[in-house]
Amino acid sequence: MELSVFVLGLATILAVSVVARQTSRSSGQCAANEICVASDKCVDGMIDTVGQNILGPRINTPCDDFGMTCCGYNPSTFAGGEDSDSEEHMTSKTTTTRTTTTTTEEPDDPDWSAQCGVRSVSSESVDNFNETARFEYPWSVAVFSVKKILNRPKNEFLCGGTLIDDYIVLTAARCVHQRFTGTLRVQLGRWDLDAAGEPRTQEIAVERVISHPGYMPSSHVHNIALLFLAGAVGLGRSANRVCLPDPSVNYYTHSQCYVHGWRNIPLKDTPNQQLKLHANFHDRQECTQLIKAATGTWQFRLPKENICPSYVAEPGCPRAPGSALVCEAPDSDQQQAQFFLVGIASYAVRDSCTASKAPEVFSNVSDYVSWIDRHVTELGRETSFYRPDPAEFDDD
């Protein structure tokens, strides 16, 4: 009799506990000693401590999103407790996901501009029209997938990307569509993807992928995705974020524009160095007609969210999906030009390096700024970070 009373009492306590937790979560707010994390990071009701240095207790917004859950954690597990969510703390705790190549090179320029879209290196030292100098476009990101070959990890280059925040990369959705997030890595500071031991490179794991909900793999409509990184990028001369465009500004007629990035088509005995292509723009009707003629798809209509650059010089191979189309601000000071991400490479009609009149198609970033802002804000980041004259940030 005593045993049955004890069991009944224990069941009642457990039921009350479950109801209380469900009531707390129904409002989207997590209970004390709980934090909102991706569901796969929550094991038996507690944060997976193996990944504690990747996550950190920093997602404290209402836990309403699909794939997120309130999960218990012990504040003492995280260095500094609940209040240690500064970027400095998070950077120092991501040693399992970030690698910085050490070199004998001089330290980063202490006078580098903290503005978005500003670089410290120009192309004055290069001879070839399409060549870039190392770190000329410091927001360039190479997106990789880690594979095991003969039981050894190997990075497979997938696409280009662009840094817009020290935790966020913008790329094409096709690059990460249906890929396991745990295999994705980004590298910054790269110039020649075939070279080993390049100076000032950083490799960081991808923690979360958000693709545009309207993305269609068959047509590449809304071909855009956000990659949220597991650790902060160390900003400086070799890595800086680009500015996002102001939708009210016309970058197409009064700006210097360039497509820059790597190719994803292998060429024998040719290093895969980052190139830049001086770009103008086709009008929509011209782009549509050129693609119709190249493909024989006479019903083709260019979606309103797409733009088509035209190149001043023969481009050779198309740039990889996710590569950036950047334009200087129309009133930029040539001594300190500020660049804006106007387009993201979506697809090329040709699949080789042979000459073609068919233009490459890019996603028009201006059409997605509000979508980007919403997700950046939901994850507690500042949208001013990728706009000119960003607000001052501190690590308090």
Order of alpha helices (4+ residues) and beta strands (2+ residues): alpha-beta-beta-beta-alpha-beta-alpha-beta-beta-beta-beta-alpha-beta-beta-beta-beta-beta-alpha-beta-beta-beta-beta-beta-alpha
